[in-house]
Structure formats: C-alpha cells, structure tokens
Amino acid sequence: MVTVGNLQQGIGVQQRGGLLEMLTDGRDVRELKDLERQRTQLQGRLDAAATVIAALHHDNAGLREELAGRGAIVALDERRASRAETIGPH
C-alpha cells in the first residue's frame, strides 16, 4: 500500500542521490539553494493537501454517521461550525 510516508521516504532517497550527483557534477550553490527552496515549497503543498484530505475524511465520516442514524441529508455548515467551536478557528 502506498502511503504519504512511503512517498516521502522515496523522494528523500531520490533527493539525496540527486544532491550527490549535483555536487560531483560541479553545480553551483545557487542552484542547490533554488532546488532546496522548491523542495520546501512542495513539502508545504504536500502538508496542505494532507490537511485538506484529513478534513474531508472527517466530514465524510461524520456525514455517514449522521445519515446512518437519521437517514437525512445534513448541512456541512452546521457540522463545521460545531467542529470549529471544539478545535478553534482554522
């Protein structure tokens, strides 16, 4: 099964191998800093995506639970409002 952790580990191995290659190819420090900046941006995007996926999963689980109990459609606004009160603003 593919997980975020597995993907990050694979990316880390590739990056380290790539950095070693770049150092032996004589690439300059500016290029390495640019690549590190890009990696940091991608890590931020990955973290943001994981946060969104977790929130959607939470909403989905709650909706399924309420639908199973009531058999009716539940507004997400009510659910999110009650969740925001318990965990604070996003």
ZANUVO-970136 format. One record per residue: x, y, z of N, C-alpha, C in turn; residue in one letter. Coordinates in Angstrom, 1 decimal. Each point is the difference from the previous one (the first is absolute). Layout:
! residues N
<site n_u="X" n_v="Y" n_w="Z" ca_u="X" ca_v="Y" ca_w="Z" c_u="X" c_v="Y" c_w="Z" rest="A"/>
...
This chain:
! residues 90
<site n_u="0.8" n_v="-1.2" n_w="0.0" ca_u="-0.8" ca_v="1.2" ca_w="0.0" c_u="0.9" c_v="1.3" c_w="0.0" rest="M"/>
<site n_u="-0.3" n_v="0.9" n_w="-0.8" ca_u="0.7" ca_v="1.2" ca_w="-0.1" c_u="-0.5" c_v="1.0" c_w="1.1" rest="V"/>
<site n_u="0.9" n_v="0.5" n_w="0.8" ca_u="-0.4" ca_v="1.0" ca_w="1.0" c_u="0.8" c_v="1.3" c_w="-0.2" rest="T"/>
<site n_u="-0.4" n_v="1.1" n_w="0.6" ca_u="0.8" ca_v="1.2" ca_w="-0.1" c_u="1.4" c_v="-0.2" c_w="0.5" rest="V"/>
<site n_u="0.1" n_v="-0.7" n_w="1.1" ca_u="1.3" ca_v="-0.3" ca_w="0.6" c_u="0.9" c_v="-0.7" c_w="-1.0" rest="G"/>
<site n_u="-0.5" n_v="-1.0" n_w="-0.7" ca_u="0.8" ca_v="-0.7" ca_w="-1.0" c_u="0.4" c_v="0.9" c_w="-1.1" rest="N"/>
<site n_u="-0.9" n_v="0.8" n_w="-0.5" ca_u="0.3" ca_v="1.0" ca_w="-1.0" c_u="1.1" c_v="0.9" c_w="0.4" rest="L"/>
<site n_u="-0.1" n_v="0.5" n_w="1.2" ca_u="1.0" ca_v="1.0" ca_w="0.5" c_u="1.3" c_v="-0.7" c_w="0.2" rest="Q"/>
<site n_u="0.1" n_v="-1.2" n_w="0.4" ca_u="1.2" ca_v="-0.7" ca_w="0.1" c_u="0.7" c_v="-0.2" c_w="-1.3" rest="Q"/>
<site n_u="-0.9" n_v="-0.4" n_w="-1.0" ca_u="0.6" ca_v="-0.2" ca_w="-1.4" c_u="0.5" c_v="1.3" c_w="-0.6" rest="G"/>
<site n_u="-0.7" n_v="1.1" n_w="0.3" ca_u="0.4" ca_v="1.3" ca_w="-0.5" c_u="1.3" c_v="0.4" c_w="0.7" rest="I"/>
<site n_u="0.1" n_v="-0.3" n_w="1.3" ca_u="1.2" ca_v="0.3" ca_w="0.7" c_u="1.2" c_v="-0.7" c_w="-0.5" rest="G"/>
<site n_u="-0.1" n_v="-1.3" n_w="-0.3" ca_u="1.1" ca_v="-0.7" ca_w="-0.6" c_u="0.4" c_v="0.5" c_w="-1.4" rest="V"/>
<site n_u="-1.0" n_v="0.3" n_w="-0.8" ca_u="0.3" ca_v="0.6" ca_w="-1.3" c_u="0.7" c_v="1.4" c_w="0.1" rest="Q"/>
<site n_u="-0.5" n_v="0.8" n_w="1.0" ca_u="0.6" ca_v="1.3" ca_w="0.2" c_u="1.5" c_v="-0.1" c_w="0.4" rest="Q"/>
<site n_u="0.3" n_v="-0.9" n_w="1.0" ca_u="1.3" ca_v="-0.2" ca_w="0.4" c_u="0.9" c_v="-0.4" c_w="-1.1" rest="R"/>
<site n_u="-0.5" n_v="-1.0" n_w="-0.8" ca_u="0.8" ca_v="-0.5" ca_w="-1.1" c_u="0.2" c_v="1.1" c_w="-1.0" rest="G"/>
<site n_u="-1.0" n_v="0.8" n_w="-0.3" ca_u="0.1" ca_v="1.2" ca_w="-0.9" c_u="1.0" c_v="1.0" c_w="0.5" rest="G"/>
<site n_u="0.0" n_v="0.3" n_w="1.3" ca_u="0.9" ca_v="0.9" ca_w="0.6" c_u="1.5" c_v="-0.4" c_w="-0.2" rest="L"/>
<site n_u="0.2" n_v="-1.3" n_w="0.3" ca_u="1.3" ca_v="-0.5" ca_w="-0.2" c_u="0.5" c_v="0.1" c_w="-1.5" rest="L"/>
<site n_u="-0.9" n_v="-0.3" n_w="-0.9" ca_u="0.3" ca_v="0.1" ca_w="-1.4" c_u="0.3" c_v="1.4" c_w="-0.3" rest="E"/>
<site n_u="-0.8" n_v="1.0" n_w="0.5" ca_u="0.3" ca_v="1.4" ca_w="-0.3" c_u="1.3" c_v="0.5" c_w="0.5" rest="M"/>
<site n_u="0.4" n_v="-0.5" n_w="1.2" ca_u="1.2" ca_v="0.4" ca_w="0.6" c_u="1.2" c_v="-0.5" c_w="-0.9" rest="L"/>
<site n_u="-0.2" n_v="-1.2" n_w="-0.4" ca_u="1.1" ca_v="-0.6" ca_w="-0.9" c_u="0.0" c_v="0.6" c_w="-1.4" rest="T"/>
<site n_u="-1.1" n_v="0.5" n_w="-0.4" ca_u="-0.1" ca_v="0.6" ca_w="-1.3" c_u="0.5" c_v="1.5" c_w="0.0" rest="D"/>
<site n_u="0.3" n_v="0.5" n_w="1.2" ca_u="0.5" ca_v="1.4" ca_w="0.1" c_u="-1.1" c_v="1.1" c_w="-0.1" rest="G"/>
<site n_u="-1.2" n_v="-0.3" n_w="0.2" ca_u="-1.1" ca_v="1.0" ca_w="0.0" c_u="0.3" c_v="1.0" c_w="1.1" rest="R"/>
<site n_u="-0.4" n_v="1.2" n_w="-0.1" ca_u="0.3" ca_v="1.0" ca_w="1.0" c_u="-1.0" c_v="0.1" c_w="1.1" rest="D"/>
<site n_u="0.4" n_v="0.7" n_w="1.0" ca_u="-0.8" ca_v="0.0" ca_w="1.3" c_u="-1.4" c_v="0.7" c_w="-0.3" rest="V"/>
<site n_u="0.0" n_v="1.0" n_w="-0.9" ca_u="-1.3" ca_v="0.6" ca_w="-0.3" c_u="-1.0" c_v="-1.0" c_w="-0.5" rest="R"/>
<site n_u="0.4" n_v="-0.9" n_w="-0.8" ca_u="-0.9" ca_v="-1.0" ca_w="-0.6" c_u="-0.5" c_v="-0.9" c_w="1.1" rest="E"/>
<site n_u="0.9" n_v="-0.4" n_w="0.9" ca_u="-0.4" ca_v="-0.8" ca_w="1.1" c_u="-1.0" c_v="0.7" c_w="1.0" rest="L"/>
<site n_u="0.2" n_v="1.3" n_w="0.2" ca_u="-0.9" ca_v="0.7" ca_w="0.8" c_u="-1.4" c_v="0.2" c_w="-0.6" rest="K"/>
<site n_u="0.0" n_v="0.1" n_w="-1.4" ca_u="-1.2" ca_v="0.1" ca_w="-0.7" c_u="-0.8" c_v="-1.3" c_w="0.1" rest="D"/>
<site n_u="0.7" n_v="-1.1" n_w="-0.1" ca_u="-0.6" ca_v="-1.3" ca_w="0.1" c_u="-0.5" c_v="-0.3" c_w="1.4" rest="L"/>
<site n_u="0.7" n_v="0.5" n_w="1.0" ca_u="-0.5" ca_v="-0.2" ca_w="1.4" c_u="-1.2" c_v="0.9" c_w="0.2" rest="E"/>
<site n_u="-0.1" n_v="1.2" n_w="-0.6" ca_u="-1.2" ca_v="0.8" ca_w="0.1" c_u="-1.2" c_v="-0.7" c_w="-0.6" rest="R"/>
<site n_u="0.3" n_v="-0.5" n_w="-1.2" ca_u="-1.1" ca_v="-0.7" ca_w="-0.7" c_u="-0.5" c_v="-1.2" c_w="0.8" rest="Q"/>
<site n_u="0.9" n_v="-0.7" n_w="0.6" ca_u="-0.3" ca_v="-1.2" ca_w="0.8" c_u="-0.9" c_v="0.4" c_w="1.2" rest="R"/>
<site n_u="0.4" n_v="1.2" n_w="0.7" ca_u="-0.7" ca_v="0.5" ca_w="1.1" c_u="-1.4" c_v="0.4" c_w="-0.4" rest="T"/>
<site n_u="-0.2" n_v="0.6" n_w="-1.2" ca_u="-1.3" ca_v="0.4" ca_w="-0.4" c_u="-0.8" c_v="-1.3" c_w="-0.3" rest="Q"/>
<site n_u="0.5" n_v="-1.0" n_w="-0.6" ca_u="-0.7" ca_v="-1.2" ca_w="-0.3" c_u="-0.4" c_v="-0.7" c_w="1.3" rest="L"/>
<site n_u="0.9" n_v="0.1" n_w="1.0" ca_u="-0.4" ca_v="-0.7" ca_w="1.3" c_u="-1.1" c_v="0.8" c_w="0.6" rest="Q"/>
<site n_u="-0.1" n_v="1.3" n_w="-0.1" ca_u="-1.1" ca_v="0.8" ca_w="0.5" c_u="-1.3" c_v="-0.4" c_w="-0.7" rest="G"/>
<site n_u="0.1" n_v="-0.2" n_w="-1.3" ca_u="-1.2" ca_v="-0.3" ca_w="-0.7" c_u="-0.5" c_v="-1.4" c_w="0.4" rest="R"/>
<site n_u="1.0" n_v="-0.9" n_w="0.2" ca_u="-0.4" ca_v="-1.4" ca_w="0.4" c_u="-0.7" c_v="0.1" c_w="1.4" rest="L"/>
<site n_u="0.6" n_v="0.7" n_w="0.9" ca_u="-0.6" ca_v="0.2" ca_w="1.3" c_u="-1.4" c_v="0.6" c_w="-0.1" rest="D"/>
<site n_u="-0.2" n_v="1.0" n_w="-0.8" ca_u="-1.3" ca_v="0.6" ca_w="-0.2" c_u="-1.0" c_v="-1.0" c_w="-0.5" rest="A"/>
<site n_u="0.4" n_v="-0.8" n_w="-1.0" ca_u="-0.8" ca_v="-1.0" ca_w="-0.6" c_u="-0.4" c_v="-1.1" c_w="1.0" rest="A"/>
<site n_u="0.9" n_v="-0.4" n_w="0.8" ca_u="-0.3" ca_v="-1.0" ca_w="1.1" c_u="-1.0" c_v="0.6" c_w="1.0" rest="A"/>
<site n_u="0.1" n_v="1.3" n_w="0.3" ca_u="-0.9" ca_v="0.6" ca_w="0.9" c_u="-1.4" c_v="0.0" c_w="-0.6" rest="T"/>
<site n_u="-0.1" n_v="0.4" n_w="-1.2" ca_u="-1.3" ca_v="0.0" ca_w="-0.7" c_u="-0.6" c_v="-1.4" c_w="-0.1" rest="V"/>
<site n_u="0.8" n_v="-0.9" n_w="-0.3" ca_u="-0.5" ca_v="-1.4" ca_w="-0.1" c_u="-0.5" c_v="-0.5" c_w="1.3" rest="I"/>
<site n_u="0.7" n_v="0.3" n_w="1.1" ca_u="-0.4" ca_v="-0.4" ca_w="1.4" c_u="-1.4" c_v="0.7" c_w="0.3" rest="A"/>
<site n_u="-0.1" n_v="1.3" n_w="-0.3" ca_u="-1.3" ca_v="0.7" ca_w="0.3" c_u="-1.1" c_v="-0.6" c_w="-0.8" rest="A"/>
<site n_u="0.2" n_v="-0.3" n_w="-1.3" ca_u="-1.1" ca_v="-0.6" ca_w="-0.8" c_u="-0.3" c_v="-1.4" c_w="0.5" rest="L"/>
<site n_u="1.0" n_v="-0.8" n_w="0.5" ca_u="-0.3" ca_v="-1.3" ca_w="0.5" c_u="-0.8" c_v="0.2" c_w="1.3" rest="H"/>
<site n_u="0.3" n_v="0.9" n_w="0.8" ca_u="-0.7" ca_v="0.3" ca_w="1.3" c_u="-1.5" c_v="0.4" c_w="-0.3" rest="H"/>
<site n_u="-0.2" n_v="0.9" n_w="-1.0" ca_u="-1.3" ca_v="0.4" ca_w="-0.4" c_u="-0.8" c_v="-1.2" c_w="-0.5" rest="D"/>
<site n_u="0.6" n_v="-0.8" n_w="-0.9" ca_u="-0.6" ca_v="-1.2" ca_w="-0.6" c_u="-0.4" c_v="-1.0" c_w="1.1" rest="N"/>
<site n_u="0.8" n_v="-0.2" n_w="0.9" ca_u="-0.3" ca_v="-1.0" ca_w="1.1" c_u="-1.2" c_v="0.5" c_w="0.8" rest="A"/>
<site n_u="0.1" n_v="1.3" n_w="0.3" ca_u="-1.1" ca_v="0.6" ca_w="0.8" c_u="-1.3" c_v="-0.1" c_w="-0.7" rest="G"/>
<site n_u="0.0" n_v="0.3" n_w="-1.3" ca_u="-1.2" ca_v="0.0" ca_w="-0.8" c_u="-0.6" c_v="-1.4" c_w="-0.1" rest="L"/>
<site n_u="0.9" n_v="-1.0" n_w="-0.2" ca_u="-0.5" ca_v="-1.4" ca_w="-0.1" c_u="-0.6" c_v="-0.4" c_w="1.3" rest="R"/>
<site n_u="0.6" n_v="0.4" n_w="1.1" ca_u="-0.5" ca_v="-0.4" ca_w="1.3" c_u="-1.4" c_v="0.7" c_w="0.2" rest="E"/>
<site n_u="-0.1" n_v="1.2" n_w="-0.3" ca_u="-1.3" ca_v="0.7" ca_w="0.2" c_u="-1.1" c_v="-0.6" c_w="-1.0" rest="E"/>
<site n_u="0.4" n_v="-0.3" n_w="-1.2" ca_u="-0.9" ca_v="-0.6" ca_w="-1.0" c_u="-0.5" c_v="-1.3" c_w="0.5" rest="L"/>
<site n_u="0.9" n_v="-0.8" n_w="0.5" ca_u="-0.4" ca_v="-1.3" ca_w="0.5" c_u="-1.0" c_v="0.1" c_w="1.1" rest="A"/>
<site n_u="0.2" n_v="1.0" n_w="0.9" ca_u="-0.9" ca_v="0.1" ca_w="1.1" c_u="-1.3" c_v="0.7" c_w="-0.4" rest="G"/>
<site n_u="0.0" n_v="0.9" n_w="-0.9" ca_u="-1.2" ca_v="0.8" ca_w="-0.3" c_u="-0.6" c_v="-0.4" c_w="-1.3" rest="R"/>
<site n_u="0.8" n_v="-0.3" n_w="-1.0" ca_u="-0.4" ca_v="-0.3" ca_w="-1.3" c_u="-0.4" c_v="1.3" c_w="-0.8" rest="G"/>
<site n_u="0.6" n_v="1.1" n_w="0.5" ca_u="-0.3" ca_v="1.3" ca_w="-0.7" c_u="1.3" c_v="0.7" c_w="-0.4" rest="A"/>
<site n_u="-0.1" n_v="1.0" n_w="-0.8" ca_u="1.2" ca_v="0.7" ca_w="-0.4" c_u="0.3" c_v="1.1" c_w="1.1" rest="I"/>
<site n_u="1.3" n_v="0.1" n_w="0.3" ca_u="0.5" ca_v="1.0" ca_w="1.0" c_u="0.8" c_v="1.1" c_w="-0.6" rest="V"/>
<site n_u="-0.3" n_v="1.2" n_w="0.3" ca_u="0.8" ca_v="1.2" ca_w="-0.5" c_u="1.4" c_v="0.0" c_w="0.6" rest="A"/>
<site n_u="1.0" n_v="0.1" n_w="-0.9" ca_u="1.4" ca_v="0.1" ca_w="0.5" c_u="0.2" c_v="1.2" c_w="0.9" rest="L"/>
<site n_u="-0.6" n_v="1.1" n_w="-0.3" ca_u="0.2" ca_v="1.2" ca_w="0.8" c_u="-0.2" c_v="-0.2" c_w="1.5" rest="D"/>
<site n_u="-1.1" n_v="-0.7" n_w="0.3" ca_u="-0.3" ca_v="-0.3" ca_w="1.4" c_u="1.1" c_v="-0.9" c_w="0.6" rest="E"/>
<site n_u="0.5" n_v="-1.0" n_w="-0.7" ca_u="1.0" ca_v="-0.9" ca_w="0.5" c_u="1.3" c_v="0.7" c_w="0.2" rest="R"/>
<site n_u="0.4" n_v="0.8" n_w="-1.0" ca_u="1.3" ca_v="0.8" ca_w="0.1" c_u="-0.1" c_v="1.0" c_w="1.1" rest="R"/>
<site n_u="-1.1" n_v="0.7" n_w="0.2" ca_u="-0.1" ca_v="1.0" ca_w="1.0" c_u="0.2" c_v="-0.7" c_w="1.4" rest="A"/>
<site n_u="-0.6" n_v="-1.2" n_w="0.2" ca_u="0.1" ca_v="-0.6" ca_w="1.3" c_u="1.5" c_v="-0.5" c_w="0.2" rest="S"/>
<site n_u="0.6" n_v="-0.5" n_w="-1.1" ca_u="1.4" ca_v="-0.4" ca_w="0.1" c_u="0.9" c_v="1.2" c_w="0.2" rest="R"/>
<site n_u="-0.2" n_v="1.1" n_w="-0.6" ca_u="0.8" ca_v="1.2" ca_w="0.3" c_u="-0.1" c_v="0.5" c_w="1.4" rest="A"/>
<site n_u="-1.1" n_v="-0.2" n_w="0.6" ca_u="-0.1" ca_v="0.4" ca_w="1.4" c_u="0.8" c_v="-0.9" c_w="0.9" rest="E"/>
<site n_u="0.2" n_v="-1.3" n_w="-0.3" ca_u="0.8" ca_v="-0.9" ca_w="0.8" c_u="1.5" c_v="0.0" c_w="-0.3" rest="T"/>
<site n_u="0.4" n_v="0.3" n_w="-1.2" ca_u="1.4" ca_v="0.0" ca_w="-0.4" c_u="0.6" c_v="1.4" c_w="-0.2" rest="I"/>
<site n_u="-0.9" n_v="1.0" n_w="-0.1" ca_u="0.5" ca_v="1.4" ca_w="-0.2" c_u="0.0" c_v="0.3" c_w="-1.5" rest="G"/>
<site n_u="0.2" n_v="1.3" n_w="-0.3" ca_u="0.0" ca_v="0.4" ca_w="-1.4" c_u="1.1" c_v="-0.6" c_w="-0.8" rest="P"/>
<site n_u="-0.2" n_v="-0.1" n_w="-1.3" ca_u="1.1" ca_v="-0.6" ca_w="-0.9" c_u="1.0" c_v="0.9" c_w="-0.3" rest="H"/>
